[in-house]
């Protein structure tokens, strides 16, 4: 079986030759935007002709986009790939969102915390959304805070930090 991953989203046109900025949503841009990679999109098939970094942003040239007008029409298109459900990113410390959703979150001492319901890709870092008894708790998805991700065992370990998992207290009535 396969799983569909969103690896990027087309942004604005760059230059006059049909290049576009791509908002990268993968930890493996060199692999996902290699020349020859084909994306099936609502606007038809798009094949990567070239990709290069422009500062911190990825610029992609598609065979089907030869001028600025064509590039502008692609804006907002999500670029998805099908990968085998069991495939893992090349880096052993990286995980696909679908592998992490549904995992049980426990403290490093093994105390149940909740369930991972989503992964947010924020500019600074990825953040896990954990359902803790009906409350959404945001946990930075970094090794210091989430030292163990065991997909096979169906769980992650969260290092208990002051205020991270605890219920946020209201005003203290005693002053």
C-alpha positions in Angstrom: 0.0 0.0 0.0 1.1 3.6 -0.5 0.7 6.8 1.3 0.4 10.2 -0.3 2.8 12.8 1.0 2.6 16.6 0.3 6.3 17.5 -0.3 5.7 21.1 -1.4 3.4 23.9 -2.6 4.1 26.1 -5.6 4.6 29.8 -4.7 5.1 32.8 -6.9 6.8 32.8 -10.2 10.6 33.7 -10.2 12.0 35.4 -13.3 10.6 35.1 -16.8 11.5 31.5 -17.8 8.8 29.7 -15.9 10.7 29.1 -12.7 8.6 29.0 -9.4 9.4 29.2 -5.7 8.3 26.1 -3.9 7.3 26.1 -0.2 9.2 22.9 0.9 7.3 20.5 3.1 9.8 17.7 3.1 13.0 17.0 4.9 14.4 15.5 1.7 14.0 18.3 -0.9 17.0 17.0 -3.0 15.3 13.6 -3.3 11.8 14.9 -3.8 12.6 17.6 -6.4 15.3 15.7 -8.3 15.2 16.2 -12.1 12.8 13.8 -13.7 10.5 13.5 -10.7 6.8 13.7 -11.8 3.9 15.1 -9.8 0.3 14.5 -10.7 -1.6 17.7 -9.8 -5.1 19.1 -10.5 -3.4 21.1 -13.2 -2.0 18.1 -14.9 1.4 16.3 -14.7 4.4 18.4 -13.7 8.0 17.0 -14.3 11.0 18.6 -12.5 13.5 19.9 -15.1 15.8 21.5 -12.5 15.8 22.7 -8.9 18.2 25.0 -7.2 18.4 27.0 -3.9 17.9 30.7 -4.0 19.0 31.7 -0.5 16.8 29.6 1.8 14.1 29.1 -0.8 13.8 26.4 -3.4 13.4 27.4 -7.1 12.0 24.7 -9.3 11.8 24.6 -13.1 9.0 22.3 -14.5 9.1 21.0 -18.1 5.5 22.1 -18.5 6.1 25.7 -17.3 8.2 27.6 -19.9 7.2 31.2 -19.2 6.1 33.4 -16.4 2.4 33.2 -17.3 2.5 29.4 -17.1 4.4 29.7 -13.8 1.8 32.0 -12.3 -1.0 29.6 -13.2 0.7 26.9 -11.0 0.7 29.1 -7.9 -0.9 27.3 -4.9 -0.7 23.8 -6.5 0.2 21.2 -3.8 3.0 18.8 -4.9 2.3 15.3 -3.7 4.1 12.0 -4.1 3.0 8.4 -3.4 5.4 6.5 -1.3 5.2 2.9 0.1 3.5 3.0 3.5 6.5 1.3 5.1 9.0 3.6 3.5 11.1 5.7 5.9 13.0 8.9 5.2 16.7 8.3 4.6 17.7 10.0 7.9 16.8 7.7 10.7 15.9 10.7 12.9 13.2 11.8 10.4 9.6 10.6 10.2 6.7 11.2 7.9 3.7 12.8 9.4 1.5 9.7 8.9 3.9 7.6 10.9 3.7 9.8 13.9 -0.1 10.5 13.9 -1.9 8.1 16.3 1.2 7.2 18.4 0.8 7.2 22.1 2.7 9.8 24.0 4.2 8.8 27.3 6.7 10.5 29.6 10.3 9.2 29.7 9.2 7.4 32.9 6.4 5.6 30.9 3.5 7.6 32.3 0.7 7.9 29.6 0.2 11.4 28.4 -2.1 11.3 25.4 -2.1 10.7 21.6 -0.4 12.5 18.8 -3.1 13.9 16.5 -1.1 16.0 14.1 2.2 17.5 13.1 2.6 21.2 12.4 5.4 22.4 10.2 6.2 25.8 11.6 9.1 28.0 10.4 11.2 27.5 13.5 10.6 23.8 14.0 8.1 21.0 13.7 5.5 20.7 16.5 3.5 17.7 17.6 -0.1 18.2 18.5 -0.9 15.9 21.4 -4.4 15.2 22.7 -4.1 15.2 26.5 -7.6 14.4 27.9 -9.3 16.5 25.3 -6.8 19.4 25.5 -4.5 20.1 22.6 -0.9 20.4 23.8 1.8 21.5 21.4 5.1 19.7 21.9 8.2 20.9 20.0 9.3 17.9 17.8 13.0 18.1 18.7 15.3 15.4 20.2 15.7 17.3 23.5 12.0 17.1 24.2 11.0 14.0 22.2 14.0 11.7 22.7 12.3 8.5 21.5 10.0 7.9 18.5 9.2 4.2 18.2 6.9 3.7 15.3 6.9 -0.1 15.6 6.0 0.1 19.3 3.4 2.8 18.5 4.7 5.4 21.0 6.8 8.5 21.5 8.5 9.5 24.7 8.1 13.2 25.9 10.6 14.6 28.4 8.5 16.2 31.1 9.3 19.9 31.2 7.9 22.5 33.6 4.6 23.7 32.2 4.8 21.6 29.0 2.2 19.0 29.7 0.6 20.4 32.8 -2.8 22.0 32.7 -2.2 25.7 32.4 -3.5 27.2 35.7 -5.9 30.1 35.8 -5.5 33.1 38.0 -4.6 32.1 41.6 -7.5 33.4 43.7 -5.4 33.7 46.8 -3.6 36.6 45.2 
